């Protein structure tokens, strides 16, 4: 059968690669894809992004199932449009995707269903926001209500930073329509983890736990990014805490949506803060897989991803189990010069071609592309085309070995001005030393 994955980042490369390994899959198209999906065996890029054109392509090619990777098509209602056309697609509808597309919708929803999260207030008036800040304790977290490509969350350590964030979003309109309204919420301290599930609106299948590293520099310093690396599993989530998260957060989300007439089918990502007293609070919801968490999660997944998605579409997720590689997977993002504010494009990436055949025969690592294109001489060079360029991902018997394996691979890859963190997985390593 033929499948289609919507998107062009590292998450979509990982999804398309994993789907292509199913014995029932003949080809996976990726729209629009990147240089990695262009070179990967069993994948083919198609330069289509508009929903009507995608629907026409799916009909023409007789695509069995479409899988949506990023948030923008979900917010645009791609699932609604495909289903109205009688096409099978995996992802939440536009109404359900409000959990991600509107932080205020998500906060009010959590209040209605007693889901633990930070206290907050919302504002459209900058003067009222400034007054509120002066009455609070810092740090504070200022968030744009809408989708802002990973730039809509500011952790303000000082009052000046908080006021500056309000002015940037509400007065200077630097985030456009996404920043017409903001929320200001209390700063939660603890360990941040990612908890991702699949759901068919009736049943829930938890995926492997993971932890993302958001800050640009080692030791959680520098600006927030879309994610500089991730690993799976996260040792902080004990069986007891896993049960607490399912009971207090995931189950109430799916049942609460159903109560409000919203059936949620797709991946659901909960960004959680585990506080010192061992309780989980929701920082954010994404209505898709996380990036770069997807890359290590897919490398660990031993089950057939196509089978899992089929069960989700057919509302039979309760009839399938998921199998994981017991090893740890760790991915490190190689980001472009100038990322995240002004990533440089068109730098040639060296050292990748030697891995293309090797990784087909070796299941212990994979190099996932994100911001890459084919260019240069004869369109045969891999070049940077976005902020996060690659996610180099490897397995190891524990997080320390996975970390060593990943950084060994990175030493063989180069492009001018690349940025990496050197400490991905450090919290897990420190945690295991104390255990």
N, C-alpha and C positions, 0 to 999 in steps of 0.2 A: 504494500500500500504506500501511498504518498501522503506526506504530512507537510504542514506549513507552520513555521515559527515566525511571529511578528516581532521585529525589533532588530537592533544592530549592535548591541553591547556585549559585554562579557557574560552576563546572565543568559542572553539568547544563544551565544556560542555554546555555552555549557548545556543548555536544554537541547539544542539541535544535535549536538554530538551524542548526548545520552540517548535521545530518541533514535538516532541512526543505528545504534547498536542492537536494537530490537530485531530479531530474526524475521519479523513480519514486515519490516519497513524496507521499501525499495529505494526511496529518496526522501530527503528532507529539504524543502525549499526554505530560504530565510529571506525575509523582506524587511529592510534592505540588506542586512548582513554587514560583514566587514571583511578584511583581508583573510582573517583566520577561517571564516566560514567559506570563503572563496576557495581556499586551498585544502580544506578538510575533505577526506574521502566520504562520499555519500551525501554531501551537502551541496546545494547550489543557490547562489544569491539571485534575487530578482529585484530590480530597481523600482519597486512599487510601494507607495505609502498611503495613497488615498483609499478610503474604505470601499467606495463603489468599484474601483479598479481591482482591489483585492478580492472582492466578491466575484467579479467576472473571472479573474484568474483561477480561483478555487473551483468554480463551475467548469471552466474549460479543461483544467488539468485533472478534474475529478479527485480533488484532495479529500482524504477521508476525515481528517481532524485538523483544526487550526488551534495552535497554542499561543496565547498572548503573553509576551514578556513584559514590556514596560507599561508605565501608568498612563501616558498620554492617550494611546488608543482606547484604553478602558474608560478614561474620562470622556472621550469623544463618543462613546456608545457603540464601539465596534461589536461587542457581544450581542447587543440588542439588534443591530443591523444584520449580522450573520444569522441569528436565530430566526428573525423575521423572514429571511430568505431560505429557511429550511436547511441551513448548513450547521454542521457540528463544530463547536468551538468551545475551548476551555478557558474560562475566566469569568469574573463577576460582571453583572450588568452595570450600567451607568449609575443607577440608583444605589446599588450596593457599594460601588466604588467611592461613594461619598465619604466612607470611613477614612479614605486617604486624601481625596481631593479637597475636603474641607475639614480642617482641624477643629473648627467650632462645632460642626456637625458631630464629629467623633467625640468631643468632650461632652456635649449635651447628651449624646447617646449613652456614654459611660455613666453619667449621672443618673439617667433614667433607670439603668439596669444594675446600679451599685457595683460597677467594675472599678477596682482600685486604680487611681491615677492622681497626679499632682493637682492641687487646688489652683484655680485660675480665674481671671476676668478677661472679657473681650472688649475691644475698643475700635471705634472708627475715628474718634476725635483725639488728635494728638495731645491737646492740652489736658484732657481727662486722663490720658495714659501717663503723662508726665506727673500729674498729681498723685496717681496711684503708686507709681514707682517710689516717690518720696516717702510713702507711708509703709513701704515693705523693707525687708532685709535683703541684702545682696549676698550671694549671686542670685540673679533672676534669669529666666529663660523667656526670650521674646520670639514668637513664631508668627510668620505670615499665615493667613488662613488657607490660602490656595497652594497649588503646585508651583514650586519655585526652583526646580532642577537642583535640589540639594542645597540651595542658598537661603532658604527661608527660616532657618533656626539659628538664633544667636544666643550663646551662653554669655551673659554679661556679668563679669566679675566685680565691676564697680558701678556706681550710680551714673558716672559719665558715660560708660559703655552702654548702659541701658537706655539712657536718654538719646544717645547717638543712634542706637538701633531704631528707636521709635521715629526719629526724624528721617532716617534713611528710608524707612518703609512707608510711613504715612504722609510725610511732608514732601520728601524729594521723589517719592514714587519709584524708587530704584528697582522694585520687583514688579512694577506694573499692576495689572489687575489682580495678581495673586496676593498683593499686599493692601488691598482696599480695607481689610479688617485684620486686626492682629489679636493674639492672645498673649497675656503675660502670666506666666505660671511660676509656682515655687520651684526651686532647684532641688532635685532629689539626689542624694549622695548614695553611692554603693557601687555595685558591679553591673555594668550594662551587658545584656545578652540578647540574642535573637532567638525567637521561638516561632517556628513556621509550621503550618499544618496545611493539609489538603482537606477540602470539605465538599460534599455533594448536596449541602443544605440540610441533610438528614443525619449524616454520619461524619465523623471527624477522624482523620488519620494523621497523627503527629509525625513530622519528619525529624531528622537528626538535629540536635541542638547545635548552636554555633555562637561565636562571638565575633563582632565586627570591630575594627579600629578606625574611628572616624577622623581623628586629628592628623594633620599633615606630617608632623614631626614625631620623633621618638619621645616616649614618656608622656604622651597625650598633650603635646604642646603644639602651638600654631593654629591656623584656621581649621574650622570644620570642613570636611570634604564629603564626597559621596561614599567614601570608604577606601582605606589604604591597605586593607588586608583582612583576612578572616580565617578562622579555623573551626573544625568540627571533630569531635563533640566538645561542648563546654563543660568542664568538670564541676562547675559551680552548681549545676542543676542536678540535685540528688533526686532519687525516686520520689521522696516525699514532696520536694519542691515541684517536681514535674506534675504530680497529682494536684497540688495546690493551684498551679497555673491553669491546668485543664478545668478544674472545678470553679475557680473564681474569675477566670478571664475568658478562656476560649469557649467553653460551653455557654456561658451567658451571652457572649457576642452572637453566636450562631442562633441560639434560641431567641434572643432579644430581637434580632433582625426578623426572624420568622414571625414573631408576635406583631411586628409592625408591617407585615405583609411583604417583606423583602427576602427572597430566597437567594442565598449566597452559594454559588458554585465557583470553585477556583482555589488558588493558593491564598492563604491569609498569613501575613507577617505581623507579629507583635514584637515591637522593640520594648524591652522590659528593663527596669532598674530593680536589682535585687538589693534591698537595704540591709543594714547591719543586723537587724533583727530577723532576717530570713524571709521577708515578705516581698512579693513581686508587685510592682506598680507599672502601669502602661505608660510609656513615653510617647509612642506613636503606633499607628497601624499603617501598614502598606497592603494593598490589595493585589499583591504579586509576590514573587520570590525576591529576597534581598539580593543586592549586588554590592560586595563580592561574596556574600555567604553562599550563593548558589554554586559557585565553582567548587569549593571543598565538599559541599553536600553531594553534588552530582558525582564527584570522584569517589565518594564512599558508597554510593547507592549501588547495591548488587541486584536489586529487583528490576524488572522490565518497566521502565517509566511509562511506556505506551499503555501497558496493562493497567497501571494505576490510574492514568487519565481516563481510560475507557470506563473503568468502574465508577469514577467520579461523575462522568457525564451520564451514566446509567443509574445513578443513585444507589450503587451497591458497594460503596467503599467498606462496608462492614464485612464483606466477603473476601477481603484480600489482606494479606500481611505484607510487611515491608522488611527486607533484609539489608543489613548494613555491613560493610567491611569494618572489622573491629579496630583497624588502625586509625590513627589520626590523620586528617588531611589539613594542610595549611596552604593558604594562597597569599601571595604578596603582590600588590599592585605596583606596576612600574608606570609612573605618571609623567606627563609631558612637562617640559620646562615652562614655568609660569603658572602651572596648575595650583590652586583652583581658580584664581582670579582671571588670568589671561593665558590659557594654554597655547603653546606654540605648535603650529602644524607643519607638516611636510619635512620633518626630520626622518632620515632613512634609518630603519631598524635593522641592525646587523645580527647575525648569528642564529636566526630562526629556522632557516631552510633545513639545516641539518637535523632538526628535531622532528620534522614532519613525518618522515617514515618511521623514525625510532619510536615515537609515541603511539603509533598504530599497533606496535607489537609489545608495548610495555604499559601495563595498566597502573603503574605506580606513580605516574605523573602525567600532567597535560598542561599545555600552555594555551590559555584562553585569551582570545583577542577581544578588544573593546574599541578603542579609538584608533583603528588602522584602516588603510586603504591600499590597494595595489596602484603603484604609480612609478614615476621615474622612467628610466630607459626601458622601452618596449613594455611598459606597464607590468614589469616583473619584480620591481622592488617593493618591499613592504614599508609603508611610510606612516608617520603619525598623523592622526586626523581628529583628535579629541583629547580631553583632559586625562582620563585614565586609559592608558594605551594597552597594557597587557595585565593579566593576572596569572602569574606563574604559580602552579599548584602541584604539590607532591604529597605522597603518603609516607608515614613512618610509624614505627611501633609505639611511639609516644609523641607528644607535642614537640619535645626537644629534637628528636631525630627527624620528624617531619619538617621542622624549622631548618635544620642543617641541610636536608636534602633540597629544600626549595631555594635557599640562598646559594647553594652550589650551582644550580641551574642558572640563576640570575647572573652569575659571574661570566657566563658564556654569551650573554645578550647585551647589546649596547645600542643606544642612540643618544645623540647630543643632548645634554641638559636633563637627562632623566632623573626623576626623584623617586626614592623608595624610603620606607621605614625599615629599620634594621632590627626591630624588636617585636614583630608580629608574634603573638602567642605568649608574651612575657607574663601576663597575669596568670595564665594557666601554669606556666613553669614555676612561678613563685608560689602559687596555691599548692601545687603538688609537693614542693619542698617542705611546706609547713605541715602537710597532711601526714 
